[in-house]
Amino acid sequence: MAKAKTAYVCADCGAHSVKWTGQCPDCASWNSLSRISISSPAGDATCGIAPKTIESLPDNLQHRNGTGFDEFDRVLGGGLVPGAVVLLGGDPGIGKSTLLQQVSSYLAAELPVLYATGEESLRQVGQRAHRLGLADAHMQLLADTSIENILQQAEECAAKVLVIDSVQTMVSSDLPSAPGSVAQLRQCVGRLVQFAKQQEVSVFVIGHVTKEGTIAGPRVVEHMVDTVLYVESDPSSRFTLIRSVKNRFGASGEMGVFAMTENGFKQVSNPSAIFLSRDSNAESGSIVAVAWEGSRALLVEIQALVAEGNGTYPKRLATGVDQNRLALLLAVLQRHGKLALTAEDVFVNVVGGLRISETAVDLPALIAIVSSYRNRACRDRLVSFGEVGLAGEIRPVRFGTERILAAAKQGFTHAIVPQGNVPKKIPEGIQVSGVRRITEALEAAF
């Protein structure tokens, strides 16, 4: 019988060491190495998997399974791919288990589904199913934390969809460390990925997040899976957003919008309508911007407030846009727009709790700031987008024609855009003003 080898694994970073040391050589943590046993492979081990040619692969390589939500299918890249491993993260109580139970119930009508939970009992899962109206769903339920038993049960019931809730509660008998440790996370996710690829089983994995909002555990876990999704929700909003930060089967950066109701999640087919609080720009300090999220345009309202400062240092606060970008815009406005706001407090907010990271909201944010300072409303049914450069120029952004077309479909009649984004054929019903400088944009806005 081959003698088992031993190694030492860091509980903080998961690094391996052949001998015990007081300090981890990788992350410099003290007293974090724990001993594990590594069994030597048998001499008569079976042969591995034989290679295949592309011609021998199945014909339905482009097949995807619908999840019951068009918005969720959009985030996944068009549907659930067989053999894909999807990691879903979010704050506690945000609705991760509720969403996956709804998706599992829909998939169970055509595919064998195993829902494995390590955080709840089967009674709790059943209570949620009755509350959501999913009591007649034909899916298998399993309350266990052993990753070996879960994979064995999934193989015995020929499951094509496996849900793990959550990966931080799963343990592997090969490691002595506690559930949720770095070594356990890496081992369990590795087993799930191997099982999914060999058996062509779609796996949903729920992951806890840290206080910074990222998936708890090493970043290698995110690299191992195929898709990483984050569930976001503003406490003051009844809408929930699902963002894709990584997707091997579709575009990353896609966003799906859902509304949480008593019967679970309901998808929002027209997200632009919910982020527009009113139909016209009748108030000062407000303008509608056209942002680009994933593969579609999204119309959002940008609000600005310029008030007289009471302290020595004026305030510069931004919600939904980059804080440093706001300071840059005010400096450009002072230099090239001949408008100094050195003694005023400036606040910028994106209505609806949406967070926009692209620079296309520079121009509408700047117009909203000037509108609030002058206490003068912008022209009616106006939208805008564009990047503001340090020299005061208005730079074009991607998908300019698609943004203008989306604004026209929502009933807007005028758009202020960079000159480089003016289409050759302007959509019917909207007037497009192409601008090159800040001064031109401000003249066109009022």
N, C-alpha and C positions, 0 to 999 in steps of 0.2 A: 504494500500500500504506500502510495506516495505521501511524503511528509508535507503537511500544510505549512505554507510560508506565512510570515507575519509582516505587516506594514503599519505605518502610523499616518493617520489622516487628520488634518486640521479641521476643527469644527466651525471655524469662521470663514475660511476661504476654500476648503476642500483640497488643499495641496497634499501630496503624498510624500512620505519620507521613509527611508529604509531603516532608520533608527530614531529613537526618541530623543528629542531635544526640548529644553525648557521654552524656547522661543521658536515660533514658526519661521522658517527661512524665507517664506514668500510674503506674508502679511505682517510679520513681526509681532504677532499676538503671543502672549505668555500663557503657558499651561493649557494650550488648546489642542494638543495632539493626543489622539486616542488610538488604541491598538485595535487592529482588525486582522482577521485571518483570511488568507488567500489560498484557496485550494488549488493544487497543481492539476493540470488537465491529465486525464488518463491517456495511456499510451495507445490504446485502441479506440481513440475517439472517432466518431463518425465523420464522414466527409462533409464539407461545407456545401453551400448552395452553388450550383453550377451556373455559369454565365449563360445569357440568352442574347439573341440577335433582335434587332428592331423589328424585323419581319415576323418574328414569332410572338410579338406582343399582341394583346387583344385589340380588336378594331375600335372599341368604344373608349379610346384614350381621352376624349374630350367630354366624357359623361360627367355630369354634376347632379347632385341631389338637391332639390329645393328644400328649404328649411321652414316654409310657411310664411316667411316675412320677406318681402321684396327688398326692404331696406337692409336686412341682415345678409341676404344673398349678395347685395351690392358690396357690402363691406368685405365679404369673403371672396369677392372677385367673380361672382356669377353663380355661386352655389357651393355646396360642400363636395370636395373632391375625395373619392375613396382613397384611404391610406393617409390622409392629411391629419396632422396633429395641430390643434388650435388651442392656444393658451389665452384664456380670458381673465383679465385682472380688473380690479376695481375696489373701491372703499367698502368696508363692511356694511351690509344692509342696503346696498345700492340696487340689488335685484339680479345678481349673477345667477343664482340658483333658480330663480323664477323664470328667467329668460330661457335657460337651457332646459328646464323641465317642459316649457311650452314647445321648444324646438324638438325635444325628444319625443313628445307625444305626437307631433305631426309626422316625424320620420318613422315612428313605430307603425304607422298604417301601411307602410310598404317594405320596411327593413326591420330586421331583428335589432333591438336596442337594449343595452344594459346600462342602467343608471346606478353607479356605485358611489355611495356617500360614506365618508368617514366622520362627518360632523353632525349628522342628524340620524335619528332612528327612522325605521320604516313607517312608524305611526306619524311622525312629523311630515315625512314626504307625502303620505297619503292625505293628511289634512290639507296640505298645500294643493294637492291635486283636486280635492273636492272644492276648495275655494276658487280655483281657476277654472273649474268645469272640465277637468281632464280625468275624471274618475274612470272613464271607459277606455283609457289608453292602454294598448296591448304592449307594454314594455316590461322588461325584467328589472326588479329592484334588488339591490344588495347593499347591506350595511356592514362594511368591513374596512379595515385599514391595511391588510396584508396585500401588497402588490402582487405577490405570487398567486394567492387565491383568486384575486380579481381577474387576472389574466387567464387563469385556468378556467374559471366559470365563463368568461367571455368566449373562450375557445369551445367549450362544451355546448353552449347554447348557440354557437355559430353567429355571434353578434357581428353586425356590420357597422354599428355605431356604439361607441363606448364613452360614457361621461364620467369623469373623475371629479368629485367634489369633497375636499379640495386636495391638491397635491401636497400641501403642507402637513396633512394628516396621514399620508401614506408612509409605510415603512417596508423595508426589505430585510428579510432574515439574514442576508449576507453581511449586513453591517450592524454593529452593536450600538451605534449612536441613536439619539432620540429623534422622534418625528420632527420634521421641519428643519433639521440641520442641513448644512451645505452638502455633506456627503450623501445624506438620504435623498435630498432633492435631485442631485445629479444622478444617483443610481436609479431612482424611480422613473424619472423622466427618460433616462436612457432605455430602460426596459419598455416603457410605453412606446417610444419611437420605433424601437426594433420590432415590437409586436405589430404596430400599425403598418409598417412597410412590408413585412413579410406576409401578413394576413389580409392586407388591403382593408383595414378597419379604420374608419374615421373616428378620431379620438378628440373629445373636448376636455380640456383640463382647466379647472378653476384655480387661480392662484391669488394668494393674499398680496397686498401691497404694503409698502413701508409708509412712513409719515411723509416722505418726499413724493409719494405717488407712483413709485416704480414697483415692479414685481419683486417680492421678497425672495432673497436667495441670490446666487451668483448669476452674472449676466450670461454665462454659458448656457443656462437653461433656455433663454430666449433665442440663442443661436441654434439650439438643437431642434426646436419646433419649427413648423412651417409658417404659422401665422400667429401674430401677437395682437390681441385686441384689448383695448381699454374702455371701460364703461365709466362715463363721466356724467355728473348730475349736479346742477347748482341747487343749493338748499332753497332758494327763493323761486325756483322754476319747477313746473310739473313735467318738464320734458327731460329725457335721458338721451345722451349721445353715446354712440359706440364708434370709436376711431380705430383704424387699422394702422399700426406703426411698422408692421412687417408682414409681407404676404408673398410667398413664393408662387402663388397661383393667380395673382392679380396685382392691381396697382396699390401701393401703400399710400396712406394718407386719406383713404376713403372714409366717409362719415355717414352713419345711419342715425336717423332721428326717431325716437319712440316716445310715447306718452304712457306713463304709468297710471293704470286705472284699478278699480277693485277686482276686475277680472284678469289682471296681468298686463302685459305690455301690448300696446296697440301702435302700429307703425304710422308715421306721418308721411303721407305721399307727397305733400308740397311743403317742404321745410321753409321756403322763403316767406310763406304767408304767416307763419307763426312768429318769425323774427321781425316782422314789420308791425309795429304797434298801431299804426294809423295809415291812411291812404294817401296823405299828402304832406308836404313839408310846409305846414302852416305856422310853425314856431321857429324862433331863432335858435341857433346852436344845434341844428339837427339836419342831417342829410342821409340819404340812402346810398350805401356803397355796395358794389358787386364784388364779392370775394369768390375765390375758387377753392372748393373743397373736394379733393379726390378727382372725380371725373365730371363734376357738374358745377354750375354757377349757383351761388347762394346770395340772395339779397338780404342785407342786414342794415339796421339803422345805427348810425354813429351819432352820439350826442356829445356835446362839449359845453362846458360852463367856464366862463372867465369872470372872476369876481375880484374885487379889490382886496389886496393882501393886507393882513393885520400884523404880521410879524416882520422880522428883519429879512428872513429868507422866504421867498414865495414858494408855494407848494406846486408840485408837478406830479399829479396822480393819474394813472391810466389803468383801466379795468377792461380786459379783453384784448388789448394791444400792448406792444412792447413798451415798457417804461422808458428805456433809453431812446427809443425811436421818437417819443414825444419831445424829449429835450432837443433832439436833433432838428425836428420840425420847427420848433420855436426859434432856434438859432438861425435857420434858413429864412424864416419869415421876417426876422429882424434885419437880416443883411440884405435880402433880395426883395422882400415884400414891403420894406419901409414901415414896418409895424413892430414896435418894441413892447413886449409884455413883461418887462423886468420887475414891475411892482405889483403884478396881478397874479392871483392863484389860478391855475389852469387844471381842469379836470376833464378827462375824456373817458367815455364809457361805451361799450358795445351792448346794445339792448338784447335781453334774452339770456345773458350769461354765457354767450358764445366767446370763444377765444380764437383770435385770428393771428397767425404768425407771418403771413406774407406781407410784402411791402406795397401791395396794390391798394391798401387803405390809407396810404400816406396823403394823397390828394384830398379825399373826402374828409379826413380828420382835420386837415389844414383849413378847408373851407368851413367846417363846422366851428372851429375855433374863431375864425374871423367873423362868422355870423353871430356868435354869442357876444363877442367883444363890441361889435357895432349894433347889437340888438336889432338885427335886420334879418328877416327870414329869407331863405333861398327861394328861387322861383319854384312854382308848383310842378309836381310830378318830375322831379329832377333826380338823376342818379349820377354817380361819378366813380372813377377808379383811376389809379395811376401811381407810379413811384416818383417821389420827389428827390432830386439829386442835391448834392451840397452846393452846386453852382446855381441853384434855383431853377434848373431845367426839369421838365416833366418827362420822365422816361417811360417807354412802353412796357407792358407786362404781357405775359403769355395768355393765350385764349381770349384776345380782345374781342373778336367778332362774336364768339359764343357768349360772352358776358353781355354784349349789347343786345343780342337776340333774346337772352333770358329776361333782360329788363323790359324789352318791348312786349314780351308775352305777359308780363305782370301789369301792363297798362301804363308804363312810364313813357313820357313824351319827349324828354330832353335828356341828353347825356353829355357830360364833360369828361373827355378821355384824352390821353396823349395823342399827339398828331400821328405817331407811328402806329396807333391802334385803330385809326379810322378805316373802316372797310371800304373796298371799292364799290360794293353794292350795299347801301344802307337799308336795313330792314324797314318795312313799311310801318308807319305810325310813330316813328321816333326821329327826332332831330339830333344829330351828332355834332358836337363842337370839339374840334381838335385843337389842343393848346400845346405850346412849347415851353412857356414860362409861367411862373406863379402869377404874375400880374395879369396875364391873359385869362387864367383860370378864374381869378377873383372877379374880373369884369364879366365873364360869362355866367358866373353863378348868381350875380345879383342884378 
